[in-house]
Amino acid sequence: MPRRKTAKRRRAPAATRLRKLMNRARDMEAPLCEATELVNALRALGDGMLADYNQDGRSVVAVAQAALLRLEVLERAWSQLMDAGERRAA
């Protein structure tokens, strides 16, 4: 039985793909900044607990520090993506 030829899907031009990628990356900026601010608030809460001699603040600070380290890595990757996209677009 002969097979039907299927139409090949054309790949979008590189400029279009880059534009879409950059738009998605820009959409990530606000949630990323918001997450960083929330983790900083959590760390401040833990610091306040420690200032009142509440030892439970140590675990809050430790969790916040771990989250901040991961967010910094994510922010660096996001920044590199934006820089690379802007260089390619120029």
C-alpha positions in Angstrom: 0.0 0.0 0.0 1.6 3.3 -1.0 2.2 5.9 1.7 0.7 9.3 1.4 3.2 12.1 1.3 2.7 14.4 4.2 3.4 18.0 3.8 6.6 19.0 5.6 6.1 21.7 8.1 8.2 24.7 7.4 10.4 25.8 10.2 10.0 29.4 11.2 12.9 31.8 10.3 15.6 32.2 12.9 14.6 35.8 13.6 11.0 34.7 14.4 12.2 32.0 16.7 14.6 34.3 18.4 11.9 37.0 18.9 9.5 34.4 20.4 12.2 33.2 22.8 13.1 36.7 23.9 9.4 37.5 24.5 9.1 34.4 26.7 12.3 35.4 28.5 11.0 38.9 29.1 7.8 37.4 30.6 10.0 35.5 33.1 11.5 38.7 34.5 8.7 39.8 36.7 8.0 36.4 38.4 11.8 36.0 38.9 12.1 39.4 40.6 9.0 38.7 42.7 10.4 35.3 43.9 13.7 37.0 44.8 11.8 39.7 46.8 9.7 37.1 48.6 12.8 35.0 49.6 14.5 38.1 50.8 11.4 38.9 53.0 11.6 35.3 54.3 15.2 35.8 55.2 14.4 39.1 57.0 11.7 37.3 58.9 14.2 34.6 60.0 16.7 37.3 61.0 14.0 39.0 63.1 13.2 35.7 64.8 16.9 35.3 65.6 17.1 38.8 67.0 14.3 37.9 69.5 16.4 34.8 70.5 14.0 32.4 68.8 16.1 29.6 67.5 13.5 28.6 65.0 14.8 31.5 62.9 17.9 29.5 62.0 15.9 27.1 59.9 14.0 30.0 58.2 17.3 31.8 57.4 18.8 28.5 56.1 15.9 27.8 53.8 15.9 31.4 52.5 19.7 31.3 51.9 19.4 28.1 49.9 16.6 29.5 47.9 18.5 32.7 47.2 21.5 30.8 46.0 19.3 28.9 43.5 17.6 32.1 42.4 20.9 33.8 41.8 21.9 31.0 39.5 18.6 31.3 37.7 19.0 35.1 37.4 22.5 34.7 35.9 21.2 32.2 33.4 18.3 34.5 32.5 20.7 37.5 32.2 23.0 35.5 29.9 20.0 34.5 27.8 18.9 38.1 27.4 22.4 39.3 26.5 22.8 36.6 23.9 19.4 37.3 22.4 20.1 41.0 22.2 23.5 40.4 20.6 21.9 38.1 18.0 19.1 40.6 17.3 21.5 43.4 16.7 
